Amino acid sequence: MNDSAENHVPWILWPFYALWKLLTLILSITGRIICALLGMAMMVAGVAISMSVIGAIIGIPLASFGFLLAIRALF
């Protein structure tokens, strides 16, 4: 199926549809930025915790999870 047949919006509802699309765009961009910032913070915290031998048990998984969050924010 093509997308134009599924997304047919009556002309009277078009302003609400456009507002909804704008809102979802803003929220998706904000979510990506928050995800990237949180990933960077977790990587920094994981590396800082890993400076001690005992903290490496928690720091390495924390840094790797932060890296995965940052990658998820990019793609």
Secondary structure as UniProt FT lines:
FT   HELIX           3..6
FT   HELIX           11..13
FT   HELIX           14..49
FT   TURN            50..51
FT   TURN            53..55
FT   HELIX           56..74
//
